Amino acid sequence: MNRTAIITGAGGGLAQATARLLAESGWSLALVGRDKAALEAVRKDLQRQSPAPSESIKIVLVKADVSTGEGAVDAVQSARRLLDEPIGGLVNCAGGVDLRAAHQTTEAQYRQVLSANLDTAFFSLGAFVEQALADKVNASMVFVSSVAARMGIPRHEAIAAAKGGIESLVRSAAATYAPRGMRVNAVAPGLMRTPSTDKFFGNPAMEKVLAEQYPLGRWGDVLDTAGAIRYLLGEESSWVTGQVLAVDGGFTSARTMPRARPADRS
């Protein structure tokens, strides 16, 4: 497998953690996003942290908006040109969240959530597969869903619709492209602490409530999900396709009994 990959939404916390793990494993990367300065900061961070010799991997930057078909094609073609070799992997981390009840969500807000999440996944998939077919590469693709696609969470209607669409897209695309030797999977993380979720933290009482939602007793770290992405992208998962891997501390599949309080000895 070609150890080269495109990461969209590369300025985000999960994308950065994924890029770091892949770079440490010797992957060359095309970092795609709309903010060139943010991408440059990520590249500098990778070059500083990665133990791999700098000459052994390439880190290239592509400014593009993959929420449109044209933008996705431009991103993939630019990445192919800059890396100057066939690209074996795609990680679609582009996305965005707007947590409102359906009756409080305007049409513009709803369209923006779908554009940032479902549209980026659909158009990135199509553009990447087209290039992989031209290069005759048995490529691997990983998309990002959410626990909100699997169970009801208040005020998540728009993002649940978008992520549910991604999960259906993954299963259909896996069936379409398996005969071509291509794999399509997704991760569905629970709450991770990232710059975009920092507003939920800082209050000890609130942090306790958040942690207790998860059977394993803590919220997620971006490296939890980044590690799952690296697994699904690489050779270790060569017989895995059409799957949505929950990385959520048991949130969607397990329930624990409330912990008994110590008896009052007074």
DRENPA-3360 file (N, C-alpha, C; in nm, 2 decimals, always signed):
BEGIN
1 = MNRTAIIT = +0.08/-0.12/+0.00/+0.00/+0.00/+0.00/+0.09/+0.13/+0.00 ~ +0.05/+0.22/-0.08/+0.12/+0.35/-0.08/+0.10/+0.42/+0.05 ~ +0.21/+0.45/+0.12/+0.20/+0.52/+0.25/+0.19/+0.67/+0.23 ~ +0.09/+0.71/+0.15/+0.07/+0.86/+0.13/-0.08/+0.88/+0.15 ~ -0.12/+0.99/+0.21/-0.26/+1.01/+0.24/-0.29/+1.16/+0.23 ~ -0.42/+1.19/+0.20/-0.48/+1.32/+0.21/-0.56/+1.33/+0.34 ~ -0.54/+1.44/+0.41/-0.63/+1.46/+0.53/-0.70/+1.60/+0.50 ~ -0.83/+1.59/+0.50/-0.91/+1.71/+0.48/-0.94/+1.77/+0.62;
9 = GAGGGLAQ = -0.98/+1.90/+0.62/-1.01/+1.96/+0.75/-0.89/+1.96/+0.84 ~ -0.77/+1.97/+0.78/-0.64/+1.94/+0.85/-0.61/+2.04/+0.96 ~ -0.68/+2.15/+0.97/-0.65/+2.24/+1.08/-0.72/+2.20/+1.21 ~ -0.81/+2.11/+1.21/-0.88/+2.07/+1.33/-0.80/+1.98/+1.42 ~ -0.85/+1.96/+1.55/-0.78/+1.89/+1.65/-0.76/+1.74/+1.61 ~ -0.87/+1.67/+1.57/-0.86/+1.53/+1.53/-0.77/+1.51/+1.41 ~ -0.78/+1.60/+1.31/-0.70/+1.59/+1.19/-0.55/+1.60/+1.23 ~ -0.52/+1.70/+1.32/-0.38/+1.72/+1.36/-0.32/+1.60/+1.43;
17 = ATARLLAE = -0.40/+1.54/+1.52/-0.36/+1.42/+1.59/-0.34/+1.30/+1.50 ~ -0.43/+1.29/+1.40/-0.41/+1.18/+1.30/-0.29/+1.21/+1.21 ~ -0.27/+1.33/+1.17/-0.15/+1.36/+1.09/-0.02/+1.33/+1.17 ~ -0.02/+1.35/+1.30/+0.10/+1.32/+1.38/+0.12/+1.17/+1.39 ~ +0.02/+1.09/+1.41/+0.04/+0.95/+1.42/+0.08/+0.89/+1.29 ~ +0.02/+0.94/+1.18/+0.06/+0.89/+1.05/+0.20/+0.93/+1.01 ~ +0.24/+1.05/+1.04/+0.38/+1.10/+1.01/+0.48/+1.01/+1.09 ~ +0.44/+0.98/+1.22/+0.53/+0.90/+1.30/+0.55/+0.76/+1.24;
25 = SGWSLALV = +0.45/+0.72/+1.17/+0.45/+0.58/+1.10/+0.51/+0.59/+0.96 ~ +0.56/+0.71/+0.92/+0.63/+0.72/+0.80/+0.54/+0.75/+0.68 ~ +0.42/+0.80/+0.70/+0.33/+0.84/+0.59/+0.37/+0.98/+0.54 ~ +0.37/+1.00/+0.41/+0.37/+1.13/+0.35/+0.23/+1.18/+0.34 ~ +0.21/+1.31/+0.37/+0.07/+1.37/+0.38/+0.05/+1.49/+0.30 ~ -0.07/+1.50/+0.25/-0.12/+1.63/+0.19/-0.23/+1.68/+0.29 ~ -0.20/+1.79/+0.35/-0.29/+1.86/+0.45/-0.38/+1.95/+0.37 ~ -0.51/+1.93/+0.38/-0.60/+2.01/+0.30/-0.69/+2.09/+0.39;
33 = GRDKAALE = -0.71/+2.22/+0.36/-0.80/+2.30/+0.44/-0.82/+2.44/+0.38 ~ -0.90/+2.52/+0.44/-0.94/+2.65/+0.38/-0.84/+2.76/+0.43 ~ -0.77/+2.73/+0.54/-0.69/+2.83/+0.60/-0.54/+2.80/+0.59 ~ -0.47/+2.86/+0.50/-0.33/+2.82/+0.47/-0.24/+2.85/+0.59 ~ -0.27/+2.95/+0.66/-0.18/+2.98/+0.78/-0.20/+2.87/+0.88 ~ -0.32/+2.82/+0.90/-0.34/+2.71/+1.00/-0.27/+2.58/+0.95 ~ -0.27/+2.56/+0.82/-0.21/+2.44/+0.77/-0.06/+2.45/+0.79 ~ +0.00/+2.57/+0.77/+0.14/+2.59/+0.78/+0.18/+2.56/+0.93;
41 = AVRKDLQR = +0.10/+2.60/+1.02/+0.13/+2.58/+1.16/+0.13/+2.43/+1.19 ~ +0.03/+2.36/+1.13/+0.03/+2.21/+1.15/+0.15/+2.15/+1.10 ~ +0.20/+2.19/+0.98/+0.32/+2.13/+0.92/+0.44/+2.15/+1.01 ~ +0.45/+2.27/+1.06/+0.57/+2.30/+1.14/+0.57/+2.22/+1.27 ~ +0.45/+2.20/+1.32/+0.43/+2.11/+1.44/+0.47/+1.97/+1.41 ~ +0.43/+1.92/+1.30/+0.47/+1.78/+1.26/+0.62/+1.77/+1.24 ~ +0.68/+1.86/+1.17/+0.82/+1.86/+1.15/+0.90/+1.86/+1.28 ~ +0.84/+1.93/+1.38/+0.91/+1.94/+1.50/+0.90/+1.81/+1.59;
49 = QSPAPSES = +0.78/+1.75/+1.58/+0.75/+1.63/+1.67/+0.78/+1.50/+1.61 ~ +0.77/+1.48/+1.48/+0.79/+1.35/+1.42/+0.93/+1.30/+1.43 ~ +0.94/+1.17/+1.48/+1.08/+1.12/+1.49/+1.13/+1.07/+1.36 ~ +1.04/+1.06/+1.25/+1.09/+1.01/+1.12/+1.18/+1.11/+1.06 ~ +1.29/+1.07/+0.99/+1.38/+1.16/+0.92/+1.30/+1.25/+0.83 ~ +1.32/+1.38/+0.83/+1.24/+1.47/+0.75/+1.25/+1.44/+0.60 ~ +1.36/+1.38/+0.56/+1.37/+1.35/+0.41/+1.30/+1.23/+0.37 ~ +1.25/+1.15/+0.47/+1.18/+1.02/+0.44/+1.03/+1.04/+0.41;
57 = IKIVLVKA = +0.97/+1.16/+0.45/+0.83/+1.18/+0.43/+0.81/+1.32/+0.37 ~ +0.71/+1.34/+0.30/+0.67/+1.47/+0.25/+0.55/+1.52/+0.33 ~ +0.54/+1.65/+0.36/+0.42/+1.71/+0.41/+0.39/+1.83/+0.32 ~ +0.28/+1.82/+0.24/+0.25/+1.93/+0.15/+0.12/+1.99/+0.19 ~ +0.10/+2.11/+0.15/-0.02/+2.19/+0.19/-0.11/+2.22/+0.07 ~ -0.24/+2.20/+0.09/-0.33/+2.23/-0.02/-0.45/+2.32/+0.03 ~ -0.46/+2.44/-0.01/-0.57/+2.52/+0.03/-0.69/+2.50/-0.07 ~ -0.79/+2.44/-0.01/-0.91/+2.41/-0.09/-1.03/+2.39/+0.00;
65 = DVSTGEGA = -1.15/+2.40/-0.06/-1.28/+2.38/+0.00/-1.34/+2.26/-0.06 ~ -1.34/+2.15/+0.02/-1.39/+2.02/-0.03/-1.54/+2.00/-0.02 ~ -1.61/+2.11/+0.02/-1.76/+2.10/+0.03/-1.83/+2.11/-0.10 ~ -1.75/+2.13/-0.21/-1.80/+2.14/-0.34/-1.73/+2.03/-0.43 ~ -1.79/+1.99/-0.53/-1.73/+1.89/-0.62/-1.60/+1.95/-0.69 ~ -1.61/+2.07/-0.73/-1.49/+2.14/-0.79/-1.38/+2.15/-0.69 ~ -1.41/+2.19/-0.57/-1.31/+2.21/-0.47/-1.24/+2.08/-0.43 ~ -1.32/+1.97/-0.42/-1.27/+1.84/-0.39/-1.17/+1.79/-0.50;
73 = VDAVQSAR = -1.21/+1.81/-0.62/-1.13/+1.76/-0.74/-1.00/+1.84/-0.74 ~ -1.01/+1.97/-0.71/-0.89/+2.06/-0.71/-0.80/+2.01/-0.59 ~ -0.85/+1.98/-0.48/-0.77/+1.94/-0.36/-0.70/+1.81/-0.40 ~ -0.77/+1.71/-0.45/-0.70/+1.58/-0.48/-0.60/+1.59/-0.59 ~ -0.63/+1.67/-0.70/-0.53/+1.68/-0.80/-0.41/+1.76/-0.76 ~ -0.43/+1.86/-0.68/-0.32/+1.94/-0.62/-0.23/+1.85/-0.53 ~ -0.29/+1.77/-0.45/-0.22/+1.68/-0.36/-0.14/+1.58/-0.44 ~ -0.20/+1.53/-0.55/-0.13/+1.43/-0.63/-0.01/+1.49/-0.70;
81 = RLLDEPIG = -0.02/+1.62/-0.74/+0.09/+1.69/-0.81/+0.20/+1.72/-0.71 ~ +0.16/+1.76/-0.59/+0.27/+1.80/-0.50/+0.34/+1.69/-0.43 ~ +0.27/+1.58/-0.41/+0.33/+1.46/-0.35/+0.41/+1.38/-0.46 ~ +0.36/+1.40/-0.59/+0.43/+1.34/-0.70/+0.44/+1.19/-0.69 ~ +0.33/+1.13/-0.64/+0.32/+0.98/-0.64/+0.18/+0.94/-0.61 ~ +0.14/+0.82/-0.65/+0.00/+0.78/-0.62/-0.03/+0.79/-0.47 ~ -0.16/+0.82/-0.44/-0.20/+0.85/-0.30/-0.28/+0.73/-0.26 ~ -0.24/+0.67/-0.15/-0.31/+0.54/-0.10/-0.42/+0.56/+0.00;
89 = GLVNCAGG = -0.43/+0.68/+0.06/-0.53/+0.70/+0.16/-0.60/+0.83/+0.17 ~ -0.72/+0.83/+0.22/-0.79/+0.96/+0.24/-0.85/+0.95/+0.38 ~ -0.83/+1.06/+0.45/-0.90/+1.08/+0.58/-0.98/+1.21/+0.58 ~ -1.11/+1.19/+0.58/-1.20/+1.31/+0.57/-1.24/+1.36/+0.71 ~ -1.16/+1.46/+0.76/-1.19/+1.51/+0.89/-1.26/+1.65/+0.88 ~ -1.29/+1.69/+0.76/-1.36/+1.82/+0.74/-1.50/+1.80/+0.81 ~ -1.54/+1.91/+0.88/-1.67/+1.90/+0.94/-1.70/+2.03/+1.03 ~ -1.81/+2.02/+1.10/-1.85/+2.13/+1.18/-1.98/+2.10/+1.25;
97 = VDLRAAHQ = -2.00/+2.16/+1.37/-2.11/+2.12/+1.46/-2.19/+2.25/+1.49 ~ -2.32/+2.24/+1.49/-2.41/+2.35/+1.54/-2.52/+2.28/+1.62 ~ -2.51/+2.29/+1.75/-2.60/+2.22/+1.84/-2.72/+2.30/+1.88 ~ -2.83/+2.27/+1.80/-2.96/+2.34/+1.83/-3.07/+2.24/+1.80 ~ -3.18/+2.26/+1.87/-3.30/+2.18/+1.84/-3.35/+2.21/+1.70 ~ -3.42/+2.12/+1.64/-3.46/+2.14/+1.50/-3.54/+2.27/+1.48 ~ -3.63/+2.30/+1.58/-3.72/+2.42/+1.56/-3.64/+2.55/+1.58 ~ -3.52/+2.54/+1.64/-3.43/+2.65/+1.66/-3.33/+2.67/+1.55;
105 = TTEAQYRQ = -3.32/+2.58/+1.45/-3.22/+2.58/+1.35/-3.28/+2.64/+1.22 ~ -3.21/+2.74/+1.17/-3.26/+2.80/+1.05/-3.21/+2.71/+0.93 ~ -3.27/+2.74/+0.82/-3.24/+2.66/+0.70/-3.09/+2.68/+0.67 ~ -3.04/+2.80/+0.68/-2.90/+2.83/+0.65/-2.81/+2.75/+0.74 ~ -2.84/+2.75/+0.87/-2.76/+2.67/+0.97/-2.76/+2.52/+0.94 ~ -2.88/+2.47/+0.90/-2.89/+2.33/+0.87/-2.81/+2.30/+0.74 ~ -2.82/+2.38/+0.64/-2.74/+2.36/+0.52/-2.59/+2.37/+0.54 ~ -2.55/+2.46/+0.63/-2.41/+2.47/+0.66/-2.36/+2.34/+0.73;
113 = VLSANLDT = -2.43/+2.28/+0.82/-2.39/+2.16/+0.89/-2.38/+2.05/+0.79 ~ -2.48/+2.03/+0.70/-2.47/+1.93/+0.60/-2.36/+1.95/+0.50 ~ -2.33/+2.08/+0.46/-2.22/+2.11/+0.37/-2.09/+2.07/+0.43 ~ -2.07/+2.11/+0.56/-1.94/+2.09/+0.62/-1.91/+1.94/+0.65 ~ -2.01/+1.86/+0.67/-2.00/+1.72/+0.70/-2.03/+1.63/+0.59 ~ -2.15/+1.62/+0.55/-2.19/+1.52/+0.45/-2.14/+1.56/+0.31 ~ -2.15/+1.68/+0.27/-2.10/+1.72/+0.14/-1.95/+1.70/+0.12 ~ -1.87/+1.74/+0.23/-1.73/+1.72/+0.22/-1.69/+1.57/+0.20;
121 = AFFSLGAF = -1.77/+1.48/+0.27/-1.74/+1.34/+0.26/-1.78/+1.29/+0.12 ~ -1.89/+1.33/+0.07/-1.94/+1.28/-0.06/-1.84/+1.32/-0.17 ~ -1.81/+1.45/-0.17/-1.73/+1.50/-0.28/-1.58/+1.46/-0.27 ~ -1.53/+1.45/-0.15/-1.39/+1.40/-0.13/-1.38/+1.25/-0.17 ~ -1.48/+1.17/-0.14/-1.49/+1.03/-0.18/-1.48/+1.02/-0.34 ~ -1.57/+1.09/-0.40/-1.57/+1.08/-0.55/-1.44/+1.13/-0.62 ~ -1.39/+1.24/-0.57/-1.27/+1.29/-0.63/-1.15/+1.20/-0.60 ~ -1.14/+1.15/-0.48/-1.03/+1.06/-0.45/-1.03/+0.93/-0.52;
129 = VEQALADK = -1.15/+0.87/-0.53/-1.16/+0.74/-0.60/-1.13/+0.76/-0.75 ~ -1.17/+0.87/-0.81/-1.13/+0.90/-0.95/-0.98/+0.90/-0.97 ~ -0.91/+0.96/-0.88/-0.77/+0.97/-0.89/-0.70/+0.83/-0.86 ~ -0.76/+0.76/-0.76/-0.71/+0.62/-0.73/-0.73/+0.53/-0.85 ~ -0.84/+0.54/-0.91/-0.86/+0.45/-1.03/-0.76/+0.48/-1.14 ~ -0.74/+0.61/-1.16/-0.64/+0.65/-1.27/-0.50/+0.60/-1.23 ~ -0.47/+0.60/-1.10/-0.33/+0.55/-1.06/-0.33/+0.40/-1.03 ~ -0.44/+0.33/-1.05/-0.45/+0.19/-1.02/-0.40/+0.15/-0.88;
137 = VNASMVFV = -0.46/+0.23/-0.78/-0.42/+0.21/-0.64/-0.53/+0.14/-0.56 ~ -0.49/+0.04/-0.48/-0.59/-0.02/-0.39/-0.60/+0.07/-0.26 ~ -0.68/+0.17/-0.27/-0.68/+0.28/-0.17/-0.77/+0.25/-0.05 ~ -0.75/+0.32/+0.05/-0.82/+0.31/+0.18/-0.87/+0.44/+0.22 ~ -1.00/+0.45/+0.26/-1.06/+0.58/+0.29/-1.13/+0.57/+0.43 ~ -1.11/+0.67/+0.51/-1.17/+0.68/+0.65/-1.25/+0.81/+0.66 ~ -1.37/+0.80/+0.71/-1.46/+0.91/+0.73/-1.49/+0.92/+0.88 ~ -1.54/+1.04/+0.92/-1.57/+1.06/+1.06/-1.72/+1.08/+1.08;
145 = SSVAARMG = -1.78/+0.99/+1.16/-1.92/+1.00/+1.20/-1.92/+1.05/+1.34 ~ -2.02/+1.01/+1.42/-2.03/+1.06/+1.56/-2.13/+0.96/+1.63 ~ -2.12/+0.96/+1.76/-2.22/+0.89/+1.84/-2.36/+0.94/+1.82 ~ -2.37/+1.07/+1.77/-2.50/+1.13/+1.75/-2.57/+1.06/+1.64 ~ -2.50/+0.99/+1.55/-2.57/+0.91/+1.44/-2.63/+0.78/+1.49 ~ -2.59/+0.74/+1.61/-2.63/+0.61/+1.66/-2.73/+0.61/+1.77 ~ -2.74/+0.72/+1.84/-2.84/+0.72/+1.94/-2.89/+0.87/+1.96 ~ -3.01/+0.88/+2.02/-3.06/+1.02/+2.03/-2.99/+1.10/+2.14;
153 = IPRHEAIA = -2.94/+1.22/+2.10/-2.88/+1.31/+2.19/-2.95/+1.44/+2.17 ~ -3.00/+1.51/+2.28/-3.07/+1.64/+2.26/-2.99/+1.74/+2.19 ~ -3.06/+1.81/+2.10/-3.01/+1.93/+2.03/-2.90/+1.89/+1.93 ~ -2.91/+1.77/+1.88/-2.81/+1.72/+1.78/-2.88/+1.69/+1.64 ~ -3.00/+1.74/+1.62/-3.07/+1.69/+1.50/-3.00/+1.71/+1.37 ~ -2.94/+1.83/+1.35/-2.87/+1.86/+1.22/-2.75/+1.77/+1.20 ~ -2.66/+1.77/+1.31/-2.54/+1.69/+1.30/-2.57/+1.54/+1.29 ~ -2.68/+1.50/+1.36/-2.71/+1.36/+1.35/-2.75/+1.32/+1.21;
161 = AAKGGIES = -2.83/+1.41/+1.15/-2.87/+1.38/+1.01/-2.75/+1.37/+0.92 ~ -2.65/+1.46/+0.94/-2.53/+1.46/+0.85/-2.45/+1.34/+0.87 ~ -2.42/+1.31/+1.00/-2.34/+1.19/+1.03/-2.40/+1.06/+0.99 ~ -2.54/+1.06/+1.01/-2.61/+0.94/+0.97/-2.59/+0.92/+0.82 ~ -2.59/+1.02/+0.74/-2.57/+1.02/+0.60/-2.43/+0.96/+0.57 ~ -2.33/+1.01/+0.65/-2.20/+0.96/+0.62/-2.19/+0.81/+0.65 ~ -2.25/+0.76/+0.75/-2.25/+0.61/+0.78/-2.31/+0.53/+0.66 ~ -2.42/+0.58/+0.61/-2.48/+0.52/+0.49/-2.39/+0.53/+0.37;
169 = LVRSAAAT = -2.33/+0.64/+0.35/-2.24/+0.66/+0.24/-2.13/+0.56/+0.25 ~ -2.07/+0.54/+0.36/-1.96/+0.45/+0.38/-2.00/+0.31/+0.34 ~ -2.11/+0.26/+0.39/-2.15/+0.12/+0.36/-2.18/+0.10/+0.21 ~ -2.24/+0.20/+0.14/-2.27/+0.19/+0.00/-2.14/+0.20/-0.08 ~ -2.05/+0.29/-0.04/-1.93/+0.30/-0.12/-1.84/+0.18/-0.10 ~ -1.84/+0.12/+0.02/-1.76/+0.00/+0.04/-1.81/-0.11/-0.05 ~ -1.94/-0.12/-0.07/-1.99/-0.22/-0.16/-1.95/-0.19/-0.31 ~ -1.96/-0.07/-0.34/-1.92/-0.03/-0.48/-1.78/-0.05/-0.52;
177 = YAPRGMRV = -1.69/-0.02/-0.43/-1.55/-0.02/-0.46/-1.47/-0.14/-0.41 ~ -1.53/-0.23/-0.34/-1.46/-0.35/-0.29/-1.41/-0.43/-0.41 ~ -1.48/-0.44/-0.52/-1.43/-0.52/-0.64/-1.30/-0.45/-0.70 ~ -1.28/-0.33/-0.67/-1.16/-0.25/-0.72/-1.05/-0.26/-0.62 ~ -1.07/-0.33/-0.51/-0.97/-0.35/-0.41/-0.96/-0.23/-0.31 ~ -1.06/-0.14/-0.31/-1.06/-0.03/-0.23/-1.14/-0.05/-0.10 ~ -1.10/+0.01/+0.01/-1.17/-0.01/+0.14/-1.23/+0.13/+0.18 ~ -1.35/+0.13/+0.24/-1.41/+0.25/+0.29/-1.47/+0.22/+0.43;
185 = NAVAPGLM = -1.42/+0.29/+0.53/-1.46/+0.28/+0.67/-1.48/+0.41/+0.74 ~ -1.53/+0.41/+0.86/-1.55/+0.53/+0.93/-1.53/+0.51/+1.08 ~ -1.50/+0.61/+1.16/-1.50/+0.61/+1.30/-1.62/+0.70/+1.35 ~ -1.67/+0.66/+1.47/-1.78/+0.73/+1.53/-1.74/+0.77/+1.67 ~ -1.67/+0.88/+1.69/-1.62/+0.91/+1.83/-1.73/+0.97/+1.92 ~ -1.70/+0.95/+2.05/-1.78/+1.03/+2.14/-1.71/+1.16/+2.17 ~ -1.75/+1.23/+2.28/-1.69/+1.36/+2.31/-1.54/+1.35/+2.32 ~ -1.47/+1.43/+2.25/-1.33/+1.45/+2.26/-1.30/+1.59/+2.30;
193 = RTPSTDKF = -1.19/+1.60/+2.38/-1.15/+1.74/+2.41/-1.06/+1.79/+2.30 ~ -1.11/+1.90/+2.24/-1.04/+1.96/+2.13/-1.06/+2.11/+2.14 ~ -0.99/+2.20/+2.07/-1.01/+2.34/+2.08/-1.16/+2.37/+2.05 ~ -1.23/+2.30/+1.97/-1.37/+2.33/+1.94/-1.47/+2.29/+2.05 ~ -1.42/+2.20/+2.14/-1.51/+2.15/+2.25/-1.47/+2.21/+2.38 ~ -1.37/+2.29/+2.39/-1.32/+2.34/+2.51/-1.42/+2.42/+2.60 ~ -1.53/+2.47/+2.53/-1.63/+2.54/+2.60/-1.71/+2.45/+2.70 ~ -1.70/+2.32/+2.68/-1.77/+2.23/+2.76/-1.69/+2.19/+2.89;
201 = FGNPAMEK = -1.57/+2.24/+2.89/-1.48/+2.20/+3.00/-1.44/+2.32/+3.09 ~ -1.37/+2.29/+3.20/-1.33/+2.40/+3.28/-1.40/+2.41/+3.41 ~ -1.53/+2.36/+3.41/-1.61/+2.36/+3.53/-1.60/+2.21/+3.59 ~ -1.54/+2.20/+3.71/-1.52/+2.06/+3.76/-1.65/+1.98/+3.77 ~ -1.76/+2.05/+3.81/-1.88/+1.97/+3.83/-1.93/+1.93/+3.69 ~ -1.92/+2.01/+3.59/-1.96/+1.97/+3.45/-1.87/+1.86/+3.40 ~ -1.74/+1.87/+3.42/-1.65/+1.77/+3.38/-1.68/+1.63/+3.44 ~ -1.72/+1.63/+3.57/-1.76/+1.51/+3.63/-1.88/+1.45/+3.56;
209 = VLAEQYPL = -1.98/+1.53/+3.53/-2.10/+1.49/+3.46/-2.07/+1.43/+3.33 ~ -1.98/+1.50/+3.25/-1.94/+1.45/+3.12/-1.87/+1.32/+3.13 ~ -1.78/+1.30/+3.22/-1.70/+1.18/+3.24/-1.80/+1.06/+3.27 ~ -1.89/+1.09/+3.36/-1.98/+0.98/+3.40/-2.08/+0.93/+3.30 ~ -2.09/+1.00/+3.19/-2.17/+0.95/+3.08/-2.11/+0.83/+3.01 ~ -1.98/+0.81/+3.03/-1.91/+0.71/+2.95/-1.88/+0.59/+3.05 ~ -1.91/+0.47/+3.01/-1.89/+0.35/+3.09/-1.74/+0.34/+3.14 ~ -1.65/+0.38/+3.05/-1.51/+0.38/+3.09/-1.46/+0.49/+3.18;
217 = GRWGDVLD = -1.56/+0.58/+3.21/-1.53/+0.68/+3.31/-1.45/+0.81/+3.27 ~ -1.44/+0.83/+3.14/-1.37/+0.95/+3.10/-1.42/+0.99/+2.96 ~ -1.40/+1.11/+2.92/-1.43/+1.15/+2.78/-1.31/+1.12/+2.70 ~ -1.32/+1.14/+2.57/-1.21/+1.09/+2.48/-1.10/+1.19/+2.46 ~ -0.99/+1.14/+2.43/-0.87/+1.22/+2.38/-0.87/+1.20/+2.23 ~ -0.82/+1.30/+2.16/-0.82/+1.29/+2.01/-0.73/+1.18/+1.97 ~ -0.63/+1.14/+2.05/-0.54/+1.03/+2.01/-0.61/+0.89/+2.01 ~ -0.72/+0.88/+2.09/-0.80/+0.76/+2.09/-0.86/+0.74/+1.95;
225 = TAGAIRYL = -0.92/+0.84/+1.90/-0.98/+0.83/+1.76/-0.87/+0.83/+1.65 ~ -0.77/+0.91/+1.67/-0.66/+0.91/+1.57/-0.60/+0.78/+1.55 ~ -0.58/+0.70/+1.66/-0.53/+0.57/+1.66/-0.62/+0.48/+1.58 ~ -0.75/+0.49/+1.60/-0.84/+0.40/+1.53/-0.84/+0.44/+1.38 ~ -0.83/+0.56/+1.34/-0.82/+0.60/+1.20/-0.69/+0.54/+1.14 ~ -0.58/+0.55/+1.21/-0.46/+0.50/+1.16/-0.47/+0.35/+1.13 ~ -0.54/+0.28/+1.22/-0.56/+0.13/+1.20/-0.65/+0.11/+1.08 ~ -0.76/+0.18/+1.06/-0.85/+0.16/+0.95/-0.78/+0.20/+0.82;
233 = LGEESSWV = -0.69/+0.29/+0.82/-0.63/+0.34/+0.70/-0.52/+0.24/+0.65 ~ -0.45/+0.17/+0.75/-0.33/+0.10/+0.71/-0.35/-0.05/+0.68 ~ -0.24/-0.12/+0.66/-0.24/-0.25/+0.62/-0.30/-0.35/+0.72 ~ -0.29/-0.31/+0.85/-0.34/-0.40/+0.96/-0.49/-0.43/+0.94 ~ -0.56/-0.34/+0.88/-0.71/-0.36/+0.86/-0.74/-0.40/+0.72 ~ -0.65/-0.47/+0.65/-0.67/-0.50/+0.51/-0.79/-0.58/+0.47 ~ -0.85/-0.65/+0.57/-0.98/-0.72/+0.55/-1.10/-0.66/+0.62 ~ -1.09/-0.53/+0.63/-1.20/-0.46/+0.70/-1.25/-0.35/+0.60;
241 = TGQVLAVD = -1.38/-0.36/+0.57/-1.44/-0.25/+0.49/-1.59/-0.24/+0.52 ~ -1.65/-0.12/+0.50/-1.79/-0.10/+0.53/-1.82/-0.09/+0.67 ~ -1.72/-0.07/+0.76/-1.75/-0.06/+0.90/-1.74/+0.08/+0.96 ~ -1.82/+0.10/+1.07/-1.82/+0.22/+1.14/-1.77/+0.18/+1.28 ~ -1.65/+0.22/+1.32/-1.59/+0.18/+1.44/-1.62/+0.29/+1.55 ~ -1.70/+0.25/+1.65/-1.73/+0.34/+1.76/-1.61/+0.35/+1.85 ~ -1.57/+0.48/+1.87/-1.46/+0.51/+1.97/-1.51/+0.60/+2.07 ~ -1.59/+0.54/+2.17/-1.67/+0.62/+2.25/-1.68/+0.58/+2.40;
249 = GGFTSART = -1.58/+0.50/+2.44/-1.58/+0.46/+2.58/-1.70/+0.37/+2.62 ~ -1.76/+0.31/+2.52/-1.88/+0.23/+2.55/-2.01/+0.30/+2.55 ~ -2.01/+0.43/+2.51/-2.13/+0.52/+2.52/-2.25/+0.46/+2.45 ~ -2.23/+0.41/+2.33/-2.34/+0.36/+2.25/-2.37/+0.21/+2.26 ~ -2.29/+0.14/+2.34/-2.31/+0.00/+2.34/-2.32/-0.07/+2.48 ~ -2.28/+0.01/+2.58/-2.27/-0.05/+2.72/-2.33/+0.04/+2.82 ~ -2.39/-0.01/+2.93/-2.43/+0.06/+3.04/-2.38/+0.00/+3.17 ~ -2.34/+0.08/+3.26/-2.29/+0.03/+3.39/-2.39/+0.07/+3.50;
257 = MPRARPAD = -2.38/-0.01/+3.60/-2.47/+0.02/+3.72/-2.42/+0.14/+3.79 ~ -2.50/+0.22/+3.85/-2.46/+0.34/+3.93/-2.37/+0.29/+4.04 ~ -2.26/+0.36/+4.07/-2.18/+0.32/+4.18/-2.24/+0.35/+4.31 ~ -2.24/+0.25/+4.40/-2.30/+0.27/+4.53/-2.21/+0.37/+4.61 ~ -2.28/+0.46/+4.69/-2.21/+0.55/+4.77/-2.16/+0.48/+4.90 ~ -2.05/+0.52/+4.96/-2.01/+0.46/+5.08/-2.11/+0.48/+5.19 ~ -2.13/+0.38/+5.27/-2.23/+0.40/+5.38/-2.19/+0.51/+5.48 ~ -2.29/+0.58/+5.53/-2.27/+0.68/+5.63/-2.23/+0.62/+5.76;
265 = RS = -2.11/+0.64/+5.81/-2.06/+0.58/+5.93/-2.08/+0.67/+6.05 ~ -2.14/+0.79/+6.03/-2.15/+0.88/+6.15/-2.26/+0.83/+6.25;
% end
